[in-house]
């Protein structure tokens, strides 16, 4: 693994450390691995982690919270 890949992965957090609460939405996030072992955009719906395709993610391990799109406007 390259130094750049390691630095990029260090920007992600363990999903078990996510500040999620039962009944409260959290996301969107980049989550890995998705159900197809790829990165996926997903969210916590208050009870489970879901991919943007609406399917429950089986064993996600890493996440990075994405900024709201409104914060990216110029």
C-alpha positions in Angstrom: 0.0 0.0 0.0 1.4 3.4 -0.9 1.9 6.3 1.6 -0.8 8.2 -0.2 -3.3 5.4 0.2 -2.4 5.1 3.9 -2.9 8.8 4.4 -6.2 8.7 2.7 -7.4 5.8 4.8 -6.3 7.6 8.0 -9.0 10.2 7.2 -11.7 7.5 7.8 -13.0 6.4 11.2 -14.1 3.1 12.5 -17.8 2.7 12.1 -18.1 1.5 15.7 -16.9 4.9 16.8 -19.6 6.8 14.7 -21.6 9.2 16.9 -24.9 7.6 15.9 -28.0 7.5 18.0 -31.0 5.2 17.8 -33.8 6.9 16.0 -31.6 9.8 14.6 -30.4 10.1 11.0 -26.6 10.4 10.4 -25.0 11.0 7.0 -24.4 11.0 4.2 -21.1 9.2 4.6 -18.6 7.4 2.4 -18.7 3.9 3.9 -16.6 0.8 3.3 -16.9 -1.9 2.5 -20.3 -1.8 0.9 -22.2 -5.0 0.1 -20.1 -5.5 -3.0 -16.8 -4.8 -1.1 -16.6 -1.3 -2.7 -16.9 2.1 -1.2 -20.4 3.4 -1.1 -22.3 6.5 -0.2 -24.6 5.6 2.7 -26.2 6.7 5.9 -27.4 5.6 9.4 -31.3 5.7 9.4 -31.5 5.6 13.1 -31.4 1.8 13.4 -29.1 0.4 10.6 -26.4 1.5 8.1 -27.8 1.7 4.5 -26.2 2.2 1.1 -27.6 4.8 -1.2 -29.3 2.0 -3.0 -31.5 1.5 0.0 -30.1 -1.9 1.0 -28.8 -2.6 4.6 -25.0 -2.8 4.7 -23.9 -6.1 6.1 -20.6 -5.4 7.7 -19.4 -1.8 7.2 -16.1 -1.0 8.9 -15.1 2.5 8.0 -16.8 5.8 7.4 -16.2 9.4 6.7 -19.0 12.0 7.1 -19.6 14.1 4.0 -20.2 17.8 4.3 -23.6 19.1 3.5 -23.9 20.2 -0.2 -24.9 23.7 1.0 -21.5 24.1 2.5 -19.8 23.6 -0.9 -21.6 26.4 -2.7 -19.6 29.5 -3.6 
